[in-house]
Amino acid sequence: MPETNIVIRLDVMLARRKVKSKDLARYIGITEQNLSIIKLGKAKGIRFATLAKICEFLECKPGDIIDIEFCEDEAICD
């Protein structure tokens, strides 16, 4: 069975919009540390309200910052 990975591309969207993480964290109402955990894909989950605030600030859709990758060969998937 192929391995699937959720990929967070928040850093890409921040760069495209020329926005600093600090400004986004302040707008959302979370710490920069917690935003960093989300950006690195280390968060166990994300609230829809938080995701909505991120998308509102960056003027994007959830699919612009969250993606899924399917990998047949686990050796090259990581």
Secondary structure as GFF3:
##gff-version 3
##sequence-region A 1 78
A	DSSP	beta_strand	3	8	.	.	.	ID=ss1
A	DSSP	alpha_helix	10	17	.	.	.	ID=ss2
A	DSSP	alpha_helix	21	28	.	.	.	ID=ss3
A	DSSP	alpha_helix	32	39	.	.	.	ID=ss4
A	DSSP	alpha_helix	48	58	.	.	.	ID=ss5
A	DSSP	alpha_helix	62	65	.	.	.	ID=ss6
A	DSSP	beta_strand	66	71	.	.	.	ID=ss7
A	DSSP	alpha_helix	74	77	.	.	.	ID=ss8
###
